[in-house]
């Protein structure tokens, strides 16, 4: 319950209500004070009496709203001023990261999403610095990583700041428009948080900070379960999964991580194979390994993109990736998970089909 109270969306809603209550209280107090003053000092034919007649002609409610609406807007702007400061602090931190300054730390004393985002960016910065000091990246890959990371973080953040700035500056917005823009800003902030969480998970996977929880299970059953869970998505895309899975495909692995990897592959097959009719899922024994193939019959991946498809931040089709909010991290995570299990994954694409083939050790 406490965590929900500190949620950004909840806090903005509370501050919005508080600004309305305060504005109503202040405007009402002014109204009653003026009414008392008028009764004590207004006489027929005086300036106060003429002013009262003018207000009556305009309408008491209208006069009340003329004061109430701008005042509530000003109060809301003052109450939410610290959140703009949070965004600017995070934006400054990302700019330092983009310039290769790993010494800059983001300090936000908040228990909501902003504090968590700051902690995750600081952790990602620390891990990047440690990786660079170990020589894990060449100079070119370091520059590309920093630029791509800054771009992917900056894009939703810039959008959030833009909508909040619009809310604070444009006094002509209706209450419905304010709620609409707040919802967009909240969605963009959630996407930013999700991206940072994903980057944090990538770092933990990549540097062995996430221990694998090995269990023995039949991966064929896992694949069938995933097929059932993704049925609504497939149905919406007018696709059918054709599964051909052998019995007794036993592995010793982290089931949760493998489920994430194959769910990602099946979801990608659905997204980019919508032009076809089927998605073929096969799993069989090949020597002492298990071969798992996921094939779709949609658009072809260009040959020059195939060697880089599992690289961090790489997206083959920029326009379609943008439509699906792709960050270029999904396949990188998939490959990382498979390799953590001492397996391999590859991709082939032709005019006929696009197939992702995974090999895992069978026990």
Secondary structure, 3 states (H helix, E strand, C coil): CHHHHCCHHHHHHHHHHHHHHHHHHHHHHHHHHHHHHHHHHCCCCCHHHHHHHHHHHHCHHHHHHHHHHHHHHHHHHHHCHHHHHHHHHHHHHHHHHHCCCCCCCCCCCCCCHHHHHHHHHHHHHHHHHHHHHHCCCCHHHHHHHHHHHHHHHHHHHHHHHHHHHHHHHCCCCCHHHHHHHHHHHHHHHHHHHHHHHHHHHHHHHHCCCCCCCCEEEEHHHHHHHHHHHCHHHHHHCCCEEEEEECCCCEEEECHHHHHHHHHHHHHHHHHHCCCCCEEEEEEEEECCEEEEEEEECCCCCCHHHHCCCCCCCCCCCHHHHHHCCCCCCHHHHHHHHHHHCCCEEEEEECCCCEEEEEEEECC
